[in-house]
Amino acid sequence: MKKGVKSLRRIFNCLTGRQTGITLLVVLLLLVLGAVILTPALSFIISGLKQGQAQEETMQEFYAADMGIEDAMWKIKNYEDEDWPAWMRGEWSEATYTNVPAYWEYTIPQVNGKDITVRVQPTWILEALETPKAGQGRTADTSVTLTGNVVGSGEYEIAILKDVGFTDPLMIERVGVWLPTGFEYVAGSSNLENLSVPVPSAGYRCTPTVYAFRNGTAIVWDYVASYGSPIDYSKLPLDKSGTATSYTLNHLRDTVNNQFSTSDVGRSIWDATDDQWGVITAYNSTSDLTLASNLFDSGDVGNRYGIGEANRRVVSFSFTPSGDLPDGAFCWVSSPGNDTPAVSPYLWWSEDKLYQITSTGEDPVTGETTTLIVYTTKEELREFGASVAADYEATGNTLIRDHDGEGYYRERVYQDTPAQMTSILAGAHVEQIRLYWSGWKNYPWNAWPLSDAQRSALVSQNFVDRVHLKVEVSGVVYETTVIADAWQVQAHGTSSNPRGWNYSCYADVTEEVSAYFAAQGITFNGNATYTLGHADTSAAVTETLQGVWGSSSSDVFTAGASGSILHYDGSGWSQMTSGTTADLYDVWGSSASDVFAVGEGGIILHYDGTAWSLMTSGTSNTLYGVWGSAANNVFAVGSSGTIRRYDGSSWTAMTSGTTRRLYDVWGSDASNVFAVGERRTVQKYSGSGNSWTQIDYSSSAGTLYGVWGSAANNVYVVGASGMIRRYNGSSWTAMTSGTSNTLYGVWGSASNNVYAVGNNGTIRRYVSSWSGVTSGTSAQLNGVWGSSASDIFVVGASGSIRHYDGSAWSSMIGDYSLYEWNASHSGETVTATTDYPLGNTTEYGTSNLHQAAYAAWSVVVLYTHPELKGHQLYLYDTFRYCDWDQTLLFNIENFLAPQDVLTDPNAARMTIFVGEGDDAITGERVSVNGTYLSGGLPYACNPVSNVFNSKSSVVGTSNIGIDIDTFAVAYPIIQPGDTAAVVSLSTEQDTWTLIYIILSFRSEITSGGINSIKIE
């Protein structure tokens, strides 16, 4: 019987030391062998185990017990069972091992007619290996982190990471590692005993003691046993080490080891001879590095150096068989503490948890039982930095697309665009839904002189802080307008070559989306069709604007329908609180702190530099125009021939000499004031008395809407059907305007530089005759004013505001056509217009399309799942602009890469969201630890020398002006035990903006190694 039990145990120990779930495989294997080949032998063995019991019954009991093992291991892996006791969750402490009871027990009824009792008991992983330190017990200390990983074929590395806040001397008495069944230590292979390793100088060499433990092998480097005392932590090896073989200023040369790599750039280097640290700035070859300072000199040739980090030391060795992974291996370090200064003793171990699982299968009729006792480990790497235990998926789309395919310009703006997310596991729990949208705006063209606050205000002033979001799951649709939680702004181009500005907005929509689908009875795991586009801007100022005036180029006011008043401060427009909903028709001021607005029902508002207030006008007739020669000599004109005058204290009525409606008023001075209106009426005030005189009138001619002049003898009036008349001080002359569109406003900077604006986007300019100007809009234009010949503002319908800078007109706020989106992009038609596009297509100052144009969005879902291995997520979403010949470097630190990166590409991956990349200009690259990336998941559409090529791997479409690309960055880019990585984004001639980078590192893995097993 003993021989049979020993044979069976040997089979289990051999086959169960490496993979989760192997126990069931062994049982099935035995069942097959027993049924087909070895029935007599198996019968003998089983009868030896359970006297008097039939083979079939025994195997069923064994199978039942094994099912208990499998169930417990699943629970250990996932920690998702609602009955899992709280005292066994999280980090284990002394209280875990001394809990009463010190185990968790549950039952699984009736598996093949057998009842199963499962007991899970936490076991200190160093039990019988170490004695708990006084004051620490069996609770892991956080001042030092230990991790053990396979770093190459048959190579194992113990990384010891000292917290930067741990400033006391750190003494090491022992370093140990345990390898599971089937793996052996290669004698003499460790860097603690290899004579060829020259760094650090002395005091760390140690030959380990190797002995059998828990059906595996323990390897212990004991410095107290070897030297009689512990050694200083700094004496342990760095990541790389060698000797300086030649001397060149600011260079390190080592032609013996030839071990340098591009990933060494940015790392620390230690001159062991001079005991000083430096920084590596460039990789030249495998034997040549450039240093930030002349760390080595000619006397250091032949001396030692080390590459790594000041707070990281590494113990490495070889094991056999080299082609397998020793799952379940763990390591530990012991410190005795110090007397001077007094430092408490410490004991650290890799964050493995050891469980004893006891599973008993019992026949409820006979009471016969079979019991399996298994030890299994779960490796929980300590979380570093700002990380979350989740994984992510990302998708998105463009809102501006290159329609004609020439590769440079994106000329079609879309109402909204969709993107699907389908790869999240069923049953996942959504932790966060992060929404990003970003675009390029053309006005102001030069955002470089603006302060940070002024740049930030551009987002809300241009109403790009809001989007329309639609989320569809199983035919159920949730729609909402999302207002950004935060945003960032960057000036585009350079201060000497400005090209508008870029923005990036962010919003967390987790709660509203999840709550909506929960209320609909739909389990929402993040998979959905997301559609994002231009929000309804009715809440913004889209009302018709009538009048415009300013005290300077950075202090401009415009007034319009429903009490709308907007103010421009030189960087953007913002809505003011007018205190009325009445329609306003004109605005004028004597200074920045003395401004008047007039409108419906005789309303007159006054702005004192701080706020608008209502004045007593003395009339209920609507007022259409306002102008003054001084703060105490202001005129307002309106319906029924109404003219009111303000003397600095109150408004009084004047005798206009007409009952016709008057629309505008202007004067060259206090003695030459003109009011115009219906039937070509022109009334003039000569500065004395209270009466006006009529100087032009026609019983049949159309209405005059605007008046302006450069002097009393050079006055222009404009009106219906393109009418323009000029007054020379004594008579009127009709001018040829060249348009039949009604003109509503007129202004000029000089007698030979006059502008008239009107219906259908009409702008006419007079130099020596009137000619047309390309306005770029079809909106009705109602008012015009400028601070100079190269700074002119025009306002009109739907809140449209256009600006002239001396070379061309462009939209500050204007109507843009929005297209539908379909998969083939053929037959797309205009579905709507907006005055507040999320991205512009035209360059400020010209009508040409600009390469900088883009608008795009992305949704990122962070989620957890019972069957999902934990990850650490690192999100970098500081908005960055990259101009020609620039490189953006990101030092990603404080993660801890597991050995999963050796075999699982998804154990380390990265998604980058970039705006404005294009296919026509090449030279942009992405690298991680010096390895250039290409391809992208799942669409391999990004060449290594043109990564940001307007093709998105997660979207699978091209010529869209954005790149949302996901890359696998596991081994050899990220290696087991790595705690830092350098991400480099570089460009040559292309320019682009970085919205975010997300890196995901596996951070919690179930080793699944069964360390020992016995059958009772």
Secondary structure, DSSP 8 states (H G I E B T S, - for coil): -HHHHHHHHHHHHHHSSS-TTHHHHHHHHHHHHHHHT-HHHHHHHHHHHSTT--HHHHHHHHHHHHHHHHHHHHHHHH---TTS-GGGSSS--HHHHT-SSSSEEEEEEEETTEEEEEEEEEE-TTTTT---BTTTBTS--SSEEEEEEEEETTEEEEEEEE-TT--S--EE-EEEEEE-TT-EE-TT-STTT-TT---S-SS-----EEEEETTEEEEEEEHHHHHSS-EEGGGS--SEEEE--EEETTEEE-TTT----GGGTT-EEEETTTTEEEEEEEEEETTEEEESS----GGGTT-EEEEE-TTEEEEEEEEESTTS--TT-EEEEEE--BTTTTB--EEEE-SEEEEEEEEEEE-TTT--EEEEEEEEEEEE----SS--B-EEEEEEEESEE-SS--SS---EEBSEEEEEE--S-TT-EEEEEEEEEEEEE-SSSB-TTS-HHHHHHHHHHTTTTEEEEEEEETTEEEEEEEE-SEEEEEEEE-SSSEEEEEEEEEEE-HHHHHHHHHHTT----S-EEEEEEE---TTSS-S-EEEEEEEETTEEEEEEGGG-EEEE-SS-EEE---S--S-EEEEEEEETTEEEEEEGGG-EEEE-SS-EEEE--S--S-EEEEEEEETTEEEEEEGGG-EEEE-SS-EEE-B-S--S-EEEEEEEETTEEEEEEGGG-EEEE-SSSSB-EEEE--SSS--EEEEEEEETTEEEEEEGGG-EEEE-SS-EEEE--S--S-EEEEEEEETTEEEEEEGGG-EEEESSSEEEE--S--S-EEEEEEEETTEEEEEEGGG-EEEE-SS-EEEEE--EEEE---TT--S--EEEEESS-SS--B-TTSSSB-TT--EEEEEEEEEE-TTS-EEEEEEE---EEE-TT-EEEEEEES----GGGGT-GGGEEEEEEEES--SSS---EEEETTEE--B-SS---B-TT-SSSSB-TTT--BSSSEEEEEEE-TTTTS-TT--EEEEEEE-SS--EEEEEEEEEEEEEE----EEEEEE-
